[in-house]
Amino acid sequence: MKIQTKYGEVHVLTNCPLLDSTERLEWMTEVHESFDSTELRYPLRDAPRQVLSFNYVQMRKAMGDMFHMLYANLRKQWGIPLRQVKRNIPDMIDDDYIILDTTDTIADLRVGFAFIESSEGGRAVEITERGRYIIVQEEIRDPETDEVIQPLITEYQDGFRLSAPVTATNAAIMPMRICVIDGDASINAGGFWSNASVVFRVLAEDLPEHEGDVPEQFKGQDIYFKPLLLDGDSLEMTLTQHQNFVDGSIGGFQQYTHHTKPKYLKPFISVLKDWSEFNAYRRFLFRRSGRSRAFWMPLYEKHLNILNTGNITTSLSTNTKYIVEADRKHIAIKRKDGSCTAHEITTRTGNSLTISPPANMHINDVQTICYLGLYRLDADRVEFQFLGAGKTRVTVPIVEIDN
């Protein structure tokens, strides 16, 4: 399928398999680190670059069709539907307006090109504007005095205006990105089948862009209580701190560090089971803007052994060694009902901690108490792996920058 766009002629690949494909979002952040390990971070891109990777398995005639299409148009422009952002829409009969809640997909499905799949087949469409106002009550005026007897009342209706009317039943709409092929197309061919691996880079003018939703705040920063998933039976974590050796190679040696304390690194693994989780995680990423914006999150490891019995208010008793040397300043308390609260350690006296605000709960209602850390993503590149059945896996490293 070919369409004409403001970018020129575009070849639309109508069947992009989601299974075994990936989507990569790439931000760019400049991080300046001081000798005391504090950071200044500067985002250098307003919108992330988007890279799509697909494996096309073709049989018999379709195998030749795919080869000829790639051979003739390898360095031309392509239209790639994003099935991971597919939304069902009401039936349309020769209509140019789609009634749809657009807030869920505002970063991806917006003014620009989209692809509609329906009982009538697939077709590329152009979205020209978002939302419209409809008249729910007509204005009535007195014919003699021109006085308004009944005021005009309009109501906003969310959705998308298309450039031309369409007929679509049992339909779904998805964004369509205008791309070029990044590098070469790799093809493995058998006697009557082929597997073509192609990577598409989205044009800069067509990139997704969103500020992200503002979550709950703690001490002026975003806070999340997302659980950490194990990578198999465990989760590999790293304590790192700058280290230099002064070694003349003929005698003793000395070491020194510029940083006052170690940094704590770990992988942040997420398995997104449905659209709502996928959409929430995407908005989390747009809010993070790569390595740019920090966020609070519990460490989840049981580094604190709490000895309290009865009600907990502002005082916690622990027999954990080296708690003073660790100099941790914040904790998170998770209740058995699933709710979480964040607290600051204001004083330490021996093995006693004073926290603010008060916990005000019974120890039997507590599931776990752990340290709370200020993190950022430790990578500007985040990749979604689509596993099929609506599931997606994302792994991104995070680093603790304060505690």
N, C-alpha and C positions, 0 to 999 in steps of 0.2 A: 504494500500500500504506500502511495506517495501523496504528500500534501504540500501545499504552498504556504509558507509562513513568512514573517518579517525577516527570518534568518535565511530565507531562500528555500530551495526544495529540500524536503526531509523525507527519508525512508522510514516508515513506521514498522517496527517489528511487533506484530500483534500477539505473538505467543512467546513470552519471556518466562521460562520456568522458574518458579520461586524456590523450589527444592534445590539444594546444593548451590544456591547463589548467595552473593554477599552484597551488602551496601556499606560503603565507607564514608564517614564524614570527617573532614580534616580542617581543623582550626589552625591558627598560628599565634603563639604567645611568646613574647620575649620576657624571660625571667632573669632578673638581676638579684644575685644572692650576696648578702653581706657576710663579713667574717663571723658575725655572731649568729649566723644561719637565718636571719630574717630575710624576707623577700620583698621585692617590688616586681609586679607583673603587669605587662602591657599587652592587651589584645591587638593584633595587627590585622585581623580580618573582621569585617562586619558580618559576613556570612561564611559558613563552612563550605569548602569544596566538597563535591559529591562524586563518588566513583562507584560504578555498578559493575558487577562481574557475574556472568552467566555461563552455564554449560548447556549447549543446545544439542540434544541427542535426536538425530534425524534418521528416518528409514526410507530406503528405496527412492521414490521420486522427490520427496521432501529433502533428502540428502543432496540431490543435485540442485534443487531450487536454492537451498541455503548457500551452497558453494558459489553459484552464479551471482547471487545477490552480493555476497562479500567480495567476490572478485571484481565486480563492476563498480562497487561503491565504497571501497575500503577507506578512503580518505574523505568521504562526503559526510553529510550530517544525518543523524538517526534520531527517530522518536522512540523512546523506551517507556512503556507504561509501568508504573510502580504498583504492582499487585499487593504489596505489603500495606498500602494505604487505601485499599479498595473499600468503598462504602456503597451500600444498597440505596437505591433512589426510587421514588414513586413512579408508577407508569406514566408515560407522556405520549400524547397523541397530537402530533404536529404542533408542538409547543416549544418555545424558546426559553422557558424558565424552569429550573429545577428547584423544588422546595426541599431544603436540606439544612440541618444544623451544621454550620461550617466551622464552629469553634474547635471541634476535635481535630480538624485537618488544616488549620489555618496556615501552618508552616509549609505545607506541601501542595494542597489543593486550593488554588487561588486563581486570580486573573492570569490567564495564560492558556496553555493547551492541556487537554485531558483526553481520556479514552473511555468510551462507553461500551460495555458488553451487555447484550440483551438477546432476547429471543429472535430479534431481527438480524443479529450478527454484531460484529464489532465495527466501530467507527471513531475516528478522531474528531474532536470538537474543540472549539475555542471559547473560553470563558471571557466575557468582556467586562463584566462588573459583578460585584457581590451585593446582594440584598436589594429589596425594593419596598416601596410603600404602597399598600392597597387601601382602597376606600371601603370602610366598613359602615359609614353613614353618609349619605349624600347631603349636600347643603341645600336648604330650602329657604327662599326669600319671598317676602310679601310682594306680589306683583305691582302693587300701588305705591308702597312706601320704600321698597327695596330693603326693608328691614329683615335681618336674618332671623327666621323662625326656628330653623333647625340647623345647628352648626355642622360643618364638615369635620368628620372624624376619620383619621387615617391610622393605619397600624403597620409597623415594620414587620416584614416577612423575610426571614433569613433564607438564603439560597444563592444560586448563580444564574446570571443571564448569559445565554449562549448567542453566538453570532448568527445562528440560523436555526429555524425550527427543526426538531427531530421527533421521530416516533420510536419509543423504546418501552418494551414491556419486560417484566422480570429482569430488571436491569441493575447494573452496578457501575459506578463511575470511579475512576482512579486518575491520579496525576500522570501527565506524560512529560518526561524530561527531554529536552533537545540536547543531543550528545554528539561527540566524535569518538571514534575508536582510539583508545590509548595503546599505542604500540601495534603489535601484529596480532592477527587471528591465528590461533593454534588449532589444527584439525587432525584428529585421529580417525582414520577411515578403515573400515573393514570391507568385506565384499558387497554388503547391501546396507550398511549403516555407517554413520559418522558421528563424531562428537566434536563440536566446535566450541572452543573456549575463547570468549571475547570480553574485553574490559572496556567499558564506556566511561568517558569523562564528561560530566555535565558542563554545558557552556556557563560561563560566569554570569551571564545575564539571566539565567534560568535557575539559579541556586535557591534552595530553601532558606528561609530567614524568619527567625522568631526570637523574641526576647526571653521566652520562658516564663512560667508562672512563678510568682513570689510565694515561697512556702512559709511555714512557721519560722520565726526568728528567735535567736538566742545570742545576746551580747552583740547585736548589730550584724550578725551573719546568718545565712540559711542554716537550718538544722533538719536532718532527716534521720529517721529510725529504720533504715532499710537493713534487712538481715543479710549477713554475708553467707554465701554458699561455699561448701567445701568443693575442692577439686579432687574428687575421688574420696578417699578416707580422711584427708587432711587439707590444710591450706598453708602453702609455703609463704612465710613472712620473713622480712629482712630488717635488721637494725643496721643503719649505715651512718658513719660519721667521718668527716674529712680527716685524713691522716697523712702526714709527711714524715719520712725518715731522714735523719742526718747521719750518713754512714760513709766514713772514709775508707771502708773495706779492709782496714788493717788492724782495727781494734774494736772498741765498743761503739755503740750507736745510740742515738737519741730519737725520740718521736715527739711530735707536737700536732695539735689540731687547732684550726681556726674556729671551729664550731663549739658552742657551749654545751650542746647535748645532741644525742643521736636523732636521726629521723627514722620513722617507722614506715616501711613499705609493705604493701600487700596487694594481691589481685582482687578486684571488685567484680565478682562473677554474678551475672543475672540471667535467669532463664525466664523469658516472658511467655506466658501461657496463652494469652488471648489479646484481643485488640486493645482493651482498656489498659492492660499492663504495658503493652508496646507503646501506646500513645503517651502514657505517664512517663515512661523512661525517656522517650524522645524529648519531651518537654524538660525533663531533668537535664539532659545533655545540652539543650539550647541555653538553659539557664547557666550552666557551668561555663560555656564558651571555651571549651578545651581546658587548658591549665590556668585559665584566667581567674575564675571566681572560686573562693574557698567555701567550705561548708563543714558544719559540725556533724559528727556521727559517732556512735558508741564503738568502742574497741571490741566489745562482745566477749573477749577472752576473760576468764574468771581470775583476774589478777588480785582481786580483793576478797579476803575471807572475813565476812561480817559476823560479829559475835552477839549482836543485839538480840534481845528477846522482848516481846511485848510491842508497844507502840514506838515508832520512830518519828522523831521531830527534827531537831537540828543537830543531833549528836549521833555519830556512828563509832562503834568500837570494833577494832580489827587487830588480829595478831599477825598481819602481813609484815614481813621483814623489809627493811630498806625503803619504807614508804616515804620517809623524810628525804632520803637521797634522791628518790625518783622525782620528787618535786612536781607531782601531778596536781592540777588545779581544778579539774572538773570531773564530775561523775554523771552517769545516767542510771536511772532506776526504772526497771521494767516490771510492771505489775502482772499478775496472773491473768487479768482480763485483757492483756495485750497492749494497754496504754503505757506510754513512756513519758518521763519527765527529766529535765536537765537541771543540774545543781552545781553551784560553785563551792569549792572547798575554801573556806575563809581563814580557818586556823587549824594547826596541828599541835596537839599536846600529847607527847608519847605516842600511844597507839589509838588516840582518840581524834576523830575528825569532826569539825563543825562545818555544817553545810548551809547554804542559803540558795533559794527559799527553803523553808522547812518541808520535809517529806510528808508528814501528817498521814501516816498509814501504819497498819499493823504488819509486823514482820512476816506473818503467815500469808499476807496478800502479795508479798514480793516474790517475783520469779528470779530475778538476777540484779545485781548491782555491779557495774563495771565502769572503767574509766571512759571519759568522753574526750575525743580529739578533734582538732581542727585540721581538715584535710583539703587537698585539691587533687584533681586528676593529674597523674604523672605522665600523660601523653596527650598530644593534640589530635591524634588519629584514633577514631573509634570505629570498630567494624561490627556490623550485625551479620550473624550467620543464621540463615533461614533453614529450619530443620524439618519443615512440613507440619501438617495438622495445626497450623496457626501458631507454632512455637518458634521462638527466636532465642539465640544465645548471644550474649555480649560479655566480653571480658576486657576490662580496662584497668591498668595499674593506678593505685592511689598512694599518696604519700602524706604522712602527718607532718604539718608544719608548725603546730603549736598544740599545747595541751591544757 
